[in-house]
Amino acid sequence: MGFIFDYDDILGKSALLQIKSTYDLEESKFNLEKGINRSGSLDVISNISDNNIITKIKNTRNENTEYYLRLKVFMPENCNAIFGGSNKWTPGTDEYFYYSDILRNGESTEEFNTALDIYDLLYQYKQDFNIIIVAECVEVQYHEDGTPYADWDYTSP
């Protein structure tokens, strides 16, 4: 089962980072390394150590922009993960994690941690796999009273 990511080159409202997991037969373990990184207005910055992926998202737009963000991690079904980090990331009912603060130009989110339990994969499959971290943003909208909100169905004119 494949994953197709609809990267938006024109609007740059999304970004992705591929984490490649390769199986080392000699050492009987998985190694994680960065693969494809596609970005527009956002940059996905991840540090990998052992089975942990620490991720921050940065607003790299060169204009006065304000975004709300969400993030989703795609991985094999049998790969268990514990998600955590800053309390500013909250899980939604749609498998996305939503960042509570508005992200302005040049700012980065607080850390989002993905702790992987890949030992079941190690013993069952002994094969390479990918983890895809997708970040999406939407421009901040304002109610008449000035209260900001995110409209994830909004498309800019």
HUSULPE-V273452 format. One record per helix or strand of 3 or more residues. SS is the DSSP state (alpha for helix, beta for strand). FROM is the first residue (numbers start at 1). TO is the last residue. Records with the same first field share a line. If there is no record, write none. Layout:
SS->FROM-TO  FROM-TO
This chain:
beta->14-24  29-38  42-49  52-59  66-74  80-85  89-91  97-99  112-117  129-139
alpha->119-124
